[in-house]
Structures are given as structure tokens and as C-alpha cells.
Amino acid sequence: MLYDKNGSFQSSSTNWRTAMIVAKTIVLNFFIVSVIFCLVVLVRTLDGLFGLPDLSSIPLKIIGWLIIAIELFFRFWASYAFYKYHLAVLVPNAQHQLVTEGPYQWTRNPLYVGIVLITFGLALVFGSLVGIIFSTINFAFWHLWICFHEEKNLEQIFGKEYQLYKKSRPRWLLF
């Protein structure tokens, strides 16, 4: 048995639920990062096929791994915030709860930020020019998806609440 931050006793069912949320978060993000990793490895082979230079260097690898580590934390945190409200992470439409806490207090789309920056970080780690181009295309895809599908859907479902949230948080980290 544990105590929460207010000193209240938590039941074992609360602890079990938290453990399940953490497990789902880890499994989902491991799967997503594995898919991204495989895509970047495949894209890396295109560098050789096109005769492009290998951009590998120690500084780029360090920067790439730092980006990946920060974004993995960000994705785990964002996924955890969703699961806490019994929301699925991989669904094409809005759900019953607008999440505005955790990393959602800095960006409206921390899960997409994570996908884009992990792809970019892996491209740097592998020193792949095609990987960097791929991560740019990946960003463009998600940007268009968010602008033309997701934000419209969220506005329809949450109305004024989402509009206020949208005005107070950037779509990405800086804009």
C-alpha cells in the first residue's frame, strides 16, 4: 500500500491501475520507436543506393541520442497522461477527454513532436541524409494531419474549451 501526494492511503487496486498504465505506456512507445527505427534503417540504405555521403560523426550521434532520450521521456509522459484518463493513444479521432496537463501544457501535440524528433534524432545517429529528408517529410505529414483533420475534429467535439486551449499552447514546441 502506498500514500498519494496528499497523504491519503491508496488501495492496491489504485497501485495495480497505475502499474498497468505504466506498462501500456512502455509497450506502446517501444512499439512506435521500433517501427520508426526500422523505417530509418531502411531509409539509411537509400543513402548508399543513391551514392550520398555518410554524415556520421560523433557530435551528430551525441545530438541525435540526446534528442531521442528527451523525446522518449516526452512521449512516455504524454502517453501516461492519456492512459490516466482511460484514453487510447493510437486513434484517428478525438475521444471523450481533452488532456491539457503534463507535456500538453507546453504543446498541443507532444506525441507528434516525439515521433518527428525521434525520427530526426535517429537520422542523425545513423548519419543519413535521406533520413533527414524523411524526417522533414514526416513532419510535413503530421503537420497537415493536425491542421486539416485533428484540430477540426477537436474543435467540433470540445468547442470553446479546445479553442481556448489552442490559443494558449503552440501546435508544436515553438509555433
N, C-alpha and C positions, 0 to 999 in steps of 0.2 A: 504494500500500500504506500502511496505517495501523498504528499501535500501539494496543492497548487500554489500559485504565487500569492494568493490571499490567505494562505494558511489553512484552507479548508481541506478536509480529508477527501481524497479521490477514491472511488471504488476500483476494484480490479477490472471491471468492465470498461471504465474510462481508460485505464492503462492499456488494456488489450486493444481498444479502438485506436489509441494513439500509435501503438506498435504497428497495427495494420496500415494506418495512414503512412507511416514512415516506410514500411515495406513496399507499399504500392508506389510511393514516390521514387524509391530507389530502382525498382524493377522497370517502371515506365521510362525513367530517364536513362537507364542503362541501355534499354532497347533503342531509344531515339538516338543516343550518341553512337551506338554501334552501327546503326543504319547510316548516319552521317559519316562515320569513319570509313565504312565500306565504299560509300559514294566518292569520298575524297581519294581513297586509294585507287579506285577505278579511274577517276579523273586524272590522277597523277601519272598514270600510264600514258595518257594522251600527250603529255609533255614530251615524252620520248618519241612517240609516233610522229609528232609534228616537228621534232628536232629543236624544241625550245630549251633554253638553258635551265640548269638546275639552280634554283635560287637558295638552296640550303646554306645556312650559316648559323653559327652558334647564337648570335644576337636574335635572329629571326625565330629560331627554335625556342629560345627563352621567352620572347614576347608571345609567341604562339601558345606555349604551355601556360603562361600567366593568364592570357585571355580565356583559355579553356577552363582553367581552375576557377576563375572568378565567375564565369558564366555557368559552370556546373552548379556552383553554390546558388547562384541566382535562379536557375531552373528548378533545383530541388526546393528552394524556398517558395517559389511561385506555385509549383505543383502541390506542395504541402498546404498552401493557403486554399487551393481549390478543394482538395480532398477533405479538409476540415469542415467544409460546408456541404459535403456529400455531392460534390460536382465532379464530373468526368473531365479529364484534360483533353482527350482527343475526340472532340465532337465538332461538327461543322457549324452548329448554330448555338445561339445563346441559351443559357439554362435559367434556372429559377432564382439565382442569386447574383448580384453584382458584387464582385470582390474588389475591395479598394484598400485593403491592408497589406502588410508585408511589402514585397517589392512593387506591388501595384500602387503604392503611394508615391513612387518616383516615375513610373512609366505605365501606360495603359496596357502594354504588351510584353511583359518580361519573358514569357515563354518564347515568343517570336524573336525577341532580342537574343535570347540564348541560342536558338537554332542558327541564326545568322552569324553571330560572333563565334560560336563553336566551329562552324564551317570555315570561317575565315582563319581562326586560330589553327585548325588542322592544316589548312593550305600553307600557312607559314611554317608549321612544324615540318611538313613534307617538302617545303621549298618549291611549290608547284605554281607556276604562272597560270596554267589552266584552272587550277584550284582557286586562285584568287579571282579569276574571271567568273568561275562557277559560283563563288560566294557572293559576288556582285549580282549575278542573275538571281540567285536565291533571295537576296534582299529585295530586289525588284518584284519578284513574285509575291513575297509576303506583304510587301507594301501595298501592292494592288489588291490583294485579297482583303487586307484590313480595310482599305479605303472604300472599296466597291461592294464588299459583302458584309464583313463582320460589323463594322461601325453602323451601317444602316440597320442591320438586324438588332443590334443592341439598343439603338435609338427607338426602334419600334416596340421592343419589349419593355425597356426601362424608362423610356421617355425623358422627362425633365431631369430625373436622377442621373441618367447617363450623360445628358448634355452638360450638366454642371460638372460632373467628373471629367468629362472630355476637355472642358475649358481649363480645368485646374491641373491637368497632367499632360506631359508630352506623349505623343504616339510612340516614339522611340525614346532614347535616353535624352537626347539634346533637342529634338524638334518634334 
